[in-house]
Amino acid sequence: MTTTHLVITLVTIAANAGMGVADVLRARFVLASSASVDVPAGWVPALGILKLAGAAGLAAGLAGFPAAGTAAAIGLVLFFVGAIGAHVRAHALSTLGAPGGYLVLAVASLVTGMAT
């Protein structure tokens, strides 16, 4: 494991865990954002659990279970591709930065993990 992979993956874990908790707790800003892209409020906690599962899988990868880390990174990449699709479908192009940033982190975790 390289230092680059470790740092990128730790940032990815922190970002997804933080947003996952906000989703599960149905934070006001999360509900507003999801409503702006036509995601039902009832889906938000489940989406948060997926983010938390991704963060946990990445952590497992760092803890010596590389297949779990790779699977989690792939799952997060797919999740955020879907999130970008939701933003595009809703014509919410001005808000693509957040899911785009999370996608970049997930891809970076995947690529640096596979390179080690």
C-alpha positions as CSV (number, residue, x, y, z in Angstrom):
1,M,0.0,0.0,0.0
2,T,1.4,3.4,-1.0
3,T,1.1,6.6,1.0
4,T,-0.9,8.1,-1.8
5,H,-3.5,5.3,-1.7
6,L,-3.7,5.5,2.1
7,V,-4.3,9.2,2.2
8,I,-6.8,9.2,-0.7
9,T,-8.7,6.3,0.8
10,L,-8.8,7.8,4.3
11,V,-10.2,11.0,2.8
12,T,-12.8,9.0,0.8
13,I,-13.7,7.1,3.9
14,A,-14.2,10.3,6.0
15,A,-16.2,12.0,3.2
16,N,-18.5,9.1,2.7
17,A,-18.9,8.3,6.4
18,G,-19.7,11.9,7.1
19,M,-22.3,12.2,4.4
20,G,-23.7,8.8,5.2
21,V,-24.4,9.8,8.8
22,A,-26.0,13.1,7.5
23,D,-28.2,11.0,5.2
24,V,-29.2,8.5,7.9
25,L,-30.1,11.4,10.2
26,R,-32.0,13.1,7.4
27,A,-30.2,16.4,7.8
28,R,-32.1,19.4,6.4
29,F,-29.4,20.2,3.8
30,V,-29.5,16.6,2.6
31,L,-33.2,16.5,2.2
32,A,-33.2,19.8,0.3
33,S,-30.5,18.6,-2.0
34,S,-32.2,15.3,-2.7
35,A,-35.5,17.1,-3.3
36,S,-33.8,19.3,-5.9
37,V,-32.9,16.2,-7.9
38,D,-36.3,14.5,-7.4
39,V,-35.0,11.8,-5.0
40,P,-37.7,10.9,-2.5
41,A,-37.0,11.8,1.1
42,G,-37.8,8.2,2.0
43,W,-34.8,7.0,0.0
44,V,-32.2,9.2,1.8
45,P,-31.5,7.0,4.8
46,A,-31.0,3.9,2.6
47,L,-28.6,5.9,0.4
48,G,-26.8,6.9,3.5
49,I,-26.4,3.3,4.5
50,L,-24.9,2.6,1.1
51,K,-22.3,5.4,1.6
52,L,-21.5,4.0,5.1
53,A,-21.2,0.5,3.7
54,G,-18.8,1.9,1.1
55,A,-16.7,3.6,3.8
56,A,-16.6,0.5,5.9
57,G,-15.5,-1.6,2.9
58,L,-12.7,0.8,2.1
59,A,-11.6,0.6,5.7
60,A,-11.7,-3.2,5.5
61,G,-9.5,-2.9,2.4
62,L,-6.9,-0.8,4.4
63,A,-7.1,-3.3,7.3
64,G,-5.9,-6.2,5.1
65,F,-8.9,-7.3,3.1
66,P,-8.0,-5.8,-0.3
67,A,-10.9,-7.5,-2.1
68,A,-13.4,-5.7,0.2
69,G,-11.7,-2.4,-0.5
70,T,-11.8,-2.9,-4.2
71,A,-15.5,-4.0,-4.1
72,A,-16.4,-1.0,-2.0
73,A,-14.5,1.4,-4.3
74,I,-16.4,0.0,-7.3
75,G,-19.7,0.3,-5.5
76,L,-19.0,3.9,-4.6
77,V,-18.0,4.7,-8.2
78,L,-21.3,3.2,-9.4
79,F,-23.2,5.0,-6.7
80,F,-21.8,8.4,-7.7
81,V,-22.2,7.8,-11.4
82,G,-25.9,7.2,-10.5
83,A,-26.0,10.4,-8.4
84,I,-24.6,12.4,-11.3
85,G,-27.2,10.8,-13.6
86,A,-29.9,12.0,-11.1
87,H,-28.5,15.5,-11.2
88,V,-28.4,15.5,-15.0
89,R,-31.9,14.1,-15.3
90,A,-33.2,16.8,-13.0
91,H,-31.3,19.5,-15.0
92,A,-29.5,20.4,-11.7
93,L,-26.2,20.9,-13.4
94,S,-25.1,23.7,-11.0
95,T,-25.0,21.1,-8.2
96,L,-22.8,18.5,-10.0
97,G,-19.8,19.5,-8.0
98,A,-20.6,17.5,-4.9
99,P,-21.3,14.1,-6.5
100,G,-18.5,14.8,-9.0
101,G,-16.1,15.3,-6.1
102,Y,-17.2,12.1,-4.4
103,L,-16.8,10.3,-7.7
104,V,-13.3,11.5,-8.1
105,L,-12.4,10.3,-4.6
106,A,-14.0,6.9,-5.3
107,V,-12.2,6.5,-8.6
108,A,-8.9,7.6,-7.0
109,S,-9.3,5.1,-4.2
110,L,-10.0,2.4,-6.8
111,V,-7.2,3.2,-9.1
112,T,-4.5,3.7,-6.4
113,G,-5.7,0.5,-4.7
114,M,-5.4,-1.5,-7.9
115,A,-2.0,0.0,-8.6
116,T,-0.5,-1.4,-5.3
